[in-house]
C-alpha cells in the first residue's frame, strides 16, 4: 500500500478525496504519495498520518504530538497549518510538550497526571508560568536585594552585572525597579513545559 492508496481508502469512508487538497498537503509536507508504505521512514509515515488528518478539512482534529519525527522546517509548516485550520473554525485537541505548538494553537491548556486532568489554565496563565526568569543587565554589579521582596518575585540572585529574577505573577514591580536602578538590558528566559508541569504537579501533590 502507498500513501496515495491510504488517502483513497480513508477518503472513501467519508466524503471522498479532494485530489487538489491532498496534492497541496503532500507538497507542503514534501511527501511522495506513490512510495510503498513499507519503504517509508518514521518521519514520512508521520507525514502520511498528517495528510490523512488534515484532508477534507475536518471540523474536529485530535492530534497526539503532531510534529514528532519531523524536521524543524516541516514542524513549522505543521504549526502554520494548525493555525490556518484554527482560523477557519476547526476545533483542535492536541497533546504536545512543545511550547511553540501550544502557543500557536491553544486557547486553553490542560495538564494530565496519571490519566486525570490535574490542572486547566488559559494560554495567558501558561505564558506567565513559562516566562520563568527575567535577566536584567546593569552597567556594573548590582545587588539583587531590591528585587527579592517585590510582589510576583519568587527568587532573585546576582551574577556579576546581571540580576536574575524568577517571576510567578505580574512582572510590573520587577520591571519598574530595574528601570529605577538603571538596567541597560532585559531578557526573558522561558522554561520548558516539562519544568512547568513538574512544578504544578508537586504543588498539586503537596
Phi and psi restraints in degrees (value plus and minus 20) as a CYANA .aco file:
   2 UNK   PHI    -122.3   -82.3
   2 UNK   PSI     152.6   192.6
   3 UNK   PHI     -80.4   -40.4
   3 UNK   PSI     -60.1   -20.1
   4 UNK   PHI     -81.1   -41.1
   4 UNK   PSI     -58.4   -18.4
   5 UNK   PHI     -82.6   -42.6
   5 UNK   PSI     -61.3   -21.3
   6 UNK   PHI     -83.5   -43.5
   6 UNK   PSI     -60.2   -20.2
   7 UNK   PHI     -83.4   -43.4
   7 UNK   PSI     -62.4   -22.4
   8 UNK   PHI     -87.4   -47.4
   8 UNK   PSI     -60.4   -20.4
   9 UNK   PHI     -84.2   -44.2
   9 UNK   PSI     -71.8   -31.8
  10 UNK   PHI     -92.0   -52.0
  10 UNK   PSI     -49.2    -9.2
  11 UNK   PHI     -84.3   -44.3
  11 UNK   PSI     -54.1   -14.1
  12 UNK   PHI     -87.3   -47.3
  12 UNK   PSI     -41.1    -1.1
  13 UNK   PHI     -97.2   -57.2
  13 UNK   PSI     -35.0     5.0
  14 UNK   PHI    -138.9   -98.9
  14 UNK   PSI    -135.0   -95.0
  15 UNK   PHI    -129.2   -89.2
  15 UNK   PSI       4.9    44.9
  16 UNK   PHI      65.7   105.7
  16 UNK   PSI    -193.0  -153.0
  17 UNK   PHI    -137.9   -97.9
  17 UNK   PSI     108.1   148.1
  18 UNK   PHI    -106.1   -66.1
  18 UNK   PSI      80.0   120.0
  19 UNK   PHI     -79.1   -39.1
  19 UNK   PSI     -60.9   -20.9
  20 UNK   PHI     -83.1   -43.1
  20 UNK   PSI     -60.2   -20.2
  21 UNK   PHI     -87.6   -47.6
  21 UNK   PSI     -63.3   -23.3
  22 UNK   PHI     -83.1   -43.1
  22 UNK   PSI     -62.3   -22.3
  23 UNK   PHI     -81.6   -41.6
  23 UNK   PSI     -60.0   -20.0
  24 UNK   PHI     -84.3   -44.3
  24 UNK   PSI     -62.7   -22.7
  25 UNK   PHI     -84.9   -44.9
  25 UNK   PSI     -61.1   -21.1
  26 UNK   PHI     -82.4   -42.4
  26 UNK   PSI     -58.3   -18.3
  27 UNK   PHI     -86.6   -46.6
  27 UNK   PSI     -60.7   -20.7
  28 UNK   PHI     -84.4   -44.4
  28 UNK   PSI     -56.2   -16.2
  29 UNK   PHI    -118.0   -78.0
  29 UNK   PSI     -10.6    29.4
  30 UNK   PHI      32.7    72.7
  30 UNK   PSI      29.5    69.5
  31 UNK   PHI    -130.9   -90.9
  31 UNK   PSI     111.1   151.1
  32 UNK   PHI    -112.3   -72.3
  32 UNK   PSI      85.0   125.0
  33 UNK   PHI     -92.8   -52.8
  33 UNK   PSI     -28.0    12.0
  34 UNK   PHI    -108.6   -68.6
  34 UNK   PSI     -28.2    11.8
  35 UNK   PHI     -97.3   -57.3
  35 UNK   PSI     120.1   160.1
  36 UNK   PHI     -79.3   -39.3
  36 UNK   PSI     121.6   161.6
  37 UNK   PHI     -79.9   -39.9
  37 UNK   PSI     -56.3   -16.3
  38 UNK   PHI     -86.7   -46.7
  38 UNK   PSI     -37.3     2.7
  39 UNK   PHI    -113.3   -73.3
  39 UNK   PSI     -24.0    16.0
  40 UNK   PHI    -101.8   -61.8
  40 UNK   PSI     123.0   163.0
  41 UNK   PHI     -93.1   -53.1
  41 UNK   PSI     150.6   190.6
  42 UNK   PHI     -77.8   -37.8
  42 UNK   PSI     -62.0   -22.0
  43 UNK   PHI     -83.7   -43.7
  43 UNK   PSI     -61.1   -21.1
  44 UNK   PHI     -91.2   -51.2
  44 UNK   PSI     -51.8   -11.8
  45 UNK   PHI     -86.1   -46.1
  45 UNK   PSI     -56.1   -16.1
  46 UNK   PHI     -82.5   -42.5
  46 UNK   PSI     -59.2   -19.2
  47 UNK   PHI     -82.8   -42.8
  47 UNK   PSI     -61.9   -21.9
  48 UNK   PHI     -78.4   -38.4
  48 UNK   PSI     -64.5   -24.5
  49 UNK   PHI     -81.1   -41.1
  49 UNK   PSI     -58.9   -18.9
  50 UNK   PHI     -88.8   -48.8
  50 UNK   PSI     -60.7   -20.7
  51 UNK   PHI     -82.3   -42.3
  51 UNK   PSI     -62.7   -22.7
  52 UNK   PHI     -80.0   -40.0
  52 UNK   PSI     -59.2   -19.2
  53 UNK   PHI     -89.4   -49.4
  53 UNK   PSI     -61.2   -21.2
  54 UNK   PHI    -108.3   -68.3
  54 UNK   PSI     -42.2    -2.2
  55 UNK   PHI     -85.7   -45.7
  55 UNK   PSI     129.5   169.5
  56 UNK   PHI      49.0    89.0
  56 UNK   PSI      -9.4    30.6
  57 UNK   PHI      26.6    66.6
  57 UNK   PSI      45.5    85.5
  58 UNK   PHI     -84.2   -44.2
  58 UNK   PSI     132.2   172.2
  59 UNK   PHI     -97.4   -57.4
  59 UNK   PSI     -41.4    -1.4
  60 UNK   PHI    -150.1  -110.1
  60 UNK   PSI     106.4   146.4
  61 UNK   PHI    -134.9   -94.9
  61 UNK   PSI     107.5   147.5
  62 UNK   PHI    -138.0   -98.0
  62 UNK   PSI      92.4   132.4
  63 UNK   PHI    -147.4  -107.4
  63 UNK   PSI     118.0   158.0
  64 UNK   PHI    -133.4   -93.4
  64 UNK   PSI      89.7   129.7
  65 UNK   PHI      25.9    65.9
  65 UNK   PSI      41.5    81.5
  66 UNK   PHI     -82.3   -42.3
  66 UNK   PSI     -45.5    -5.5
  67 UNK   PHI    -117.4   -77.4
  67 UNK   PSI     -17.6    22.4
  68 UNK   PHI     -81.1   -41.1
  68 UNK   PSI     111.0   151.0
  69 UNK   PHI      69.5   109.5
  69 UNK   PSI     -24.8    15.2
  70 UNK   PHI    -116.2   -76.2
  70 UNK   PSI     131.8   171.8
  71 UNK   PHI     -95.1   -55.1
  71 UNK   PSI     145.0   185.0
  72 UNK   PHI     -75.5   -35.5
  72 UNK   PSI     -57.5   -17.5
  73 UNK   PHI     -85.0   -45.0
  73 UNK   PSI     -64.4   -24.4
  74 UNK   PHI     -94.9   -54.9
  74 UNK   PSI     -47.6    -7.6
  75 UNK   PHI     -79.7   -39.7
  75 UNK   PSI     -64.6   -24.6
  76 UNK   PHI     -86.1   -46.1
  76 UNK   PSI     -57.6   -17.6
  77 UNK   PHI     -81.7   -41.7
  77 UNK   PSI     -61.7   -21.7
  78 UNK   PHI     -84.0   -44.0
  78 UNK   PSI     -61.9   -21.9
  79 UNK   PHI     -83.7   -43.7
  79 UNK   PSI     -59.1   -19.1
  80 UNK   PHI     -81.3   -41.3
  80 UNK   PSI     -63.0   -23.0
  81 UNK   PHI     -85.6   -45.6
  81 UNK   PSI     -60.4   -20.4
  82 UNK   PHI     -80.6   -40.6
  82 UNK   PSI     -63.7   -23.7
  83 UNK   PHI     -83.8   -43.8
  83 UNK   PSI     -58.5   -18.5
  84 UNK   PHI     -83.3   -43.3
  84 UNK   PSI     -64.9   -24.9
  85 UNK   PHI     -87.3   -47.3
  85 UNK   PSI     -54.2   -14.2
  86 UNK   PHI     -83.9   -43.9
  86 UNK   PSI     -64.5   -24.5
  87 UNK   PHI     -84.0   -44.0
  87 UNK   PSI     -49.2    -9.2
  88 UNK   PHI     -99.7   -59.7
  88 UNK   PSI     -24.4    15.6
  89 UNK   PHI      88.4   128.4
  89 UNK   PSI     -18.8    21.2
  90 UNK   PHI     -91.4   -51.4
  90 UNK   PSI     127.4   167.4
  91 UNK   PHI    -113.5   -73.5
  91 UNK   PSI     115.7   155.7
  92 UNK   PHI    -146.0  -106.0
  92 UNK   PSI     100.9   140.9
  93 UNK   PHI    -127.6   -87.6
  93 UNK   PSI     103.2   143.2
  94 UNK   PHI    -164.3  -124.3
  94 UNK   PSI     115.6   155.6
  95 UNK   PHI    -119.5   -79.5
  95 UNK   PSI     117.0   157.0
  96 UNK   PHI    -183.7  -143.7
  96 UNK   PSI     128.6   168.6
  97 UNK   PHI    -128.5   -88.5
  97 UNK   PSI     -12.8    27.2
  98 UNK   PHI    -120.1   -80.1
  98 UNK   PSI      93.9   133.9
  99 UNK   PHI     -79.4   -39.4
  99 UNK   PSI     -57.2   -17.2
 100 UNK   PHI     -79.7   -39.7
 100 UNK   PSI     -58.5   -18.5
 101 UNK   PHI     -90.3   -50.3
 101 UNK   PSI     -65.0   -25.0
 102 UNK   PHI     -82.3   -42.3
 102 UNK   PSI     -65.0   -25.0
 103 UNK   PHI     -82.5   -42.5
 103 UNK   PSI     -59.1   -19.1
 104 UNK   PHI     -91.0   -51.0
 104 UNK   PSI     -52.0   -12.0
 105 UNK   PHI    -133.1   -93.1
 105 UNK   PSI     -60.3   -20.3
 106 UNK   PHI     -98.6   -58.6
 106 UNK   PSI     122.4   162.4
 107 UNK   PHI    -118.2   -78.2
 107 UNK   PSI     -57.8   -17.8
 108 UNK   PHI    -152.7  -112.7
 108 UNK   PSI     130.3   170.3
 109 UNK   PHI    -148.2  -108.2
 109 UNK   PSI     115.9   155.9
 110 UNK   PHI    -137.4   -97.4
 110 UNK   PSI     117.7   157.7
 111 UNK   PHI    -122.4   -82.4
 111 UNK   PSI     105.4   145.4
 112 UNK   PHI    -121.3   -81.3
 112 UNK   PSI     110.2   150.2
 113 UNK   PHI    -149.1  -109.1
 113 UNK   PSI      93.2   133.2
 114 UNK   PHI      33.0    73.0
 114 UNK   PSI      24.2    64.2
 115 UNK   PHI      61.6   101.6
 115 UNK   PSI     -16.1    23.9
 116 UNK   PHI    -142.6  -102.6
 116 UNK   PSI     134.7   174.7
 117 UNK   PHI     -96.4   -56.4
 117 UNK   PSI      85.7   125.7
 118 UNK   PHI    -101.0   -61.0
 118 UNK   PSI     -52.5   -12.5
 119 UNK   PHI    -180.7  -140.7
 119 UNK   PSI     120.9   160.9
 120 UNK   PHI    -145.7  -105.7
 120 UNK   PSI     114.4   154.4
 121 UNK   PHI    -170.1  -130.1
 121 UNK   PSI     141.6   181.6
 122 UNK   PHI     -96.9   -56.9
 122 UNK   PSI     144.7   184.7
 123 UNK   PHI     -83.5   -43.5
 123 UNK   PSI     -55.3   -15.3
 124 UNK   PHI     -82.7   -42.7
 124 UNK   PSI     -62.0   -22.0
 125 UNK   PHI     -85.0   -45.0
 125 UNK   PSI     -59.9   -19.9
 126 UNK   PHI     -86.5   -46.5
 126 UNK   PSI     -59.3   -19.3
 127 UNK   PHI     -80.0   -40.0
 127 UNK   PSI     -60.4   -20.4
 128 UNK   PHI     -84.4   -44.4
 128 UNK   PSI     -56.4   -16.4
 129 UNK   PHI     -94.9   -54.9
 129 UNK   PSI     -52.7   -12.7
 130 UNK   PHI    -103.5   -63.5
 130 UNK   PSI     -32.2     7.8
 131 UNK   PHI     -77.2   -37.2
 131 UNK   PSI     -55.2   -15.2
 132 UNK   PHI      48.8    88.8
 132 UNK   PSI    -108.2   -68.2
 133 UNK   PHI    -151.4  -111.4
 133 UNK   PSI     123.3   163.3
 134 UNK   PHI    -122.5   -82.5
 134 UNK   PSI     113.9   153.9
 135 UNK   PHI    -135.2   -95.2
 135 UNK   PSI      95.0   135.0
 136 UNK   PHI    -120.9   -80.9
 136 UNK   PSI     112.5   152.5
 137 UNK   PHI    -128.2   -88.2
 137 UNK   PSI     113.4   153.4
 138 UNK   PHI    -138.4   -98.4
 138 UNK   PSI     144.8   184.8
 139 UNK   PHI     -88.1   -48.1
 139 UNK   PSI     -42.8    -2.8
 140 UNK   PHI    -167.9  -127.9
 140 UNK   PSI     144.1   184.1
 141 UNK   PHI     -72.1   -32.1
 141 UNK   PSI     112.7   152.7
 142 UNK   PHI    -150.2  -110.2
 142 UNK   PSI     119.0   159.0
 143 UNK   PHI     -86.5   -46.5
 143 UNK   PSI     124.2   164.2
 144 UNK   PHI    -107.0   -67.0
 144 UNK   PSI     -26.1    13.9
 145 UNK   PHI     -77.6   -37.6
 145 UNK   PSI     -58.7   -18.7
 146 UNK   PHI     -82.0   -42.0
 146 UNK   PSI     -39.3     0.7
 147 UNK   PHI    -112.8   -72.8
 147 UNK   PSI     -44.2    -4.2
 148 UNK   PHI     -79.5   -39.5
 148 UNK   PSI     -56.5   -16.5
 149 UNK   PHI    -122.5   -82.5
 149 UNK   PSI      -8.6    31.4
 150 UNK   PHI     -93.1   -53.1
 150 UNK   PSI     128.9   168.9
 151 UNK   PHI     -79.2   -39.2
 151 UNK   PSI     115.4   155.4
 152 UNK   PHI      65.8   105.8
 152 UNK   PSI     -23.1    16.9
 153 UNK   PHI    -122.0   -82.0
 153 UNK   PSI     104.1   144.1
 154 UNK   PHI    -107.9   -67.9
 154 UNK   PSI     -56.1   -16.1
 155 UNK   PHI    -179.2  -139.2
 155 UNK   PSI     126.4   166.4
 156 UNK   PHI    -159.4  -119.4
 156 UNK   PSI     119.1   159.1
 157 UNK   PHI    -168.2  -128.2
 157 UNK   PSI     130.3   170.3
 158 UNK   PHI    -122.2   -82.2
 158 UNK   PSI     120.0   160.0
 159 UNK   PHI    -156.7  -116.7
 159 UNK   PSI      70.5   110.5
 160 UNK   PHI      44.6    84.6
 160 UNK   PSI    -141.8  -101.8
 161 UNK   PHI    -108.2   -68.2
 161 UNK   PSI     -18.2    21.8
 162 UNK   PHI    -123.5   -83.5
 162 UNK   PSI     125.8   165.8
 163 UNK   PHI    -142.0  -102.0
 163 UNK   PSI     102.1   142.1
 164 UNK   PHI    -119.7   -79.7
 164 UNK   PSI     107.7   147.7
 165 UNK   PHI    -144.7  -104.7
 165 UNK   PSI      98.2   138.2
 166 UNK   PHI    -105.0   -65.0
 166 UNK   PSI     104.7   144.7
 167 UNK   PHI    -126.1   -86.1
 167 UNK   PSI     116.0   156.0
 168 UNK   PHI    -159.5  -119.5
 168 UNK   PSI      55.2    95.2
 169 UNK   PHI     118.7   158.7
 169 UNK   PSI    -169.1  -129.1
 170 UNK   PHI     -91.0   -51.0
 170 UNK   PSI     119.8   159.8
 171 UNK   PHI    -116.7   -76.7
 171 UNK   PSI     -14.9    25.1
 172 UNK   PHI     -79.0   -39.0
 172 UNK   PSI     -66.2   -26.2
 173 UNK   PHI     -85.2   -45.2
 173 UNK   PSI     -61.1   -21.1
 174 UNK   PHI     -85.5   -45.5
 174 UNK   PSI     -61.5   -21.5
 175 UNK   PHI     -85.9   -45.9
 175 UNK   PSI     -60.3   -20.3
 176 UNK   PHI     -84.2   -44.2
 176 UNK   PSI     -64.0   -24.0
 177 UNK   PHI     -85.1   -45.1
 177 UNK   PSI     -60.8   -20.8
 178 UNK   PHI     -81.1   -41.1
 178 UNK   PSI     -59.5   -19.5
 179 UNK   PHI     -84.8   -44.8
 179 UNK   PSI     -61.3   -21.3
 180 UNK   PHI     -85.5   -45.5
 180 UNK   PSI     -51.7   -11.7
 181 UNK   PHI    -107.5   -67.5
 181 UNK   PSI     -22.0    18.0
 182 UNK   PHI      67.0   107.0
 182 UNK   PSI      14.4    54.4
 183 UNK   PHI     -80.6   -40.6
 183 UNK   PSI     116.5   156.5
 184 UNK   PHI    -117.6   -77.6
 184 UNK   PSI     -34.5     5.5
 185 UNK   PHI    -177.3  -137.3
 185 UNK   PSI     127.4   167.4
 186 UNK   PHI    -158.2  -118.2
 186 UNK   PSI     118.0   158.0
 187 UNK   PHI    -159.9  -119.9
 187 UNK   PSI     136.0   176.0
 188 UNK   PHI    -129.4   -89.4
 188 UNK   PSI     112.9   152.9
 189 UNK   PHI    -130.5   -90.5
 189 UNK   PSI      93.2   133.2
 190 UNK   PHI     -99.6   -59.6
 190 UNK   PSI     130.6   170.6
 191 UNK   PHI    -118.2   -78.2
 191 UNK   PSI     131.6   171.6
 192 UNK   PHI     -89.8   -49.8
 192 UNK   PSI     132.3   172.3
 193 UNK   PHI     -79.2   -39.2
 193 UNK   PSI     -54.4   -14.4
 194 UNK   PHI     -79.6   -39.6
 194 UNK   PSI     -61.3   -21.3
 195 UNK   PHI     -86.5   -46.5
 195 UNK   PSI     -61.0   -21.0
 196 UNK   PHI     -82.9   -42.9
 196 UNK   PSI     -63.0   -23.0
 197 UNK   PHI     -80.2   -40.2
 197 UNK   PSI     -64.5   -24.5
 198 UNK   PHI     -81.6   -41.6
 198 UNK   PSI     -64.0   -24.0
 199 UNK   PHI     -83.2   -43.2
 199 UNK   PSI     -66.2   -26.2
 200 UNK   PHI     -86.1   -46.1
 200 UNK   PSI     -57.4   -17.4
 201 UNK   PHI     -83.6   -43.6
 201 UNK   PSI     -65.0   -25.0
 202 UNK   PHI     -83.6   -43.6
 202 UNK   PSI     -59.9   -19.9
 203 UNK   PHI     -85.5   -45.5
 203 UNK   PSI     -54.6   -14.6
 204 UNK   PHI     -90.4   -50.4
 204 UNK   PSI     -51.1   -11.1
 205 UNK   PHI    -106.1   -66.1
 205 UNK   PSI     -35.6     4.4
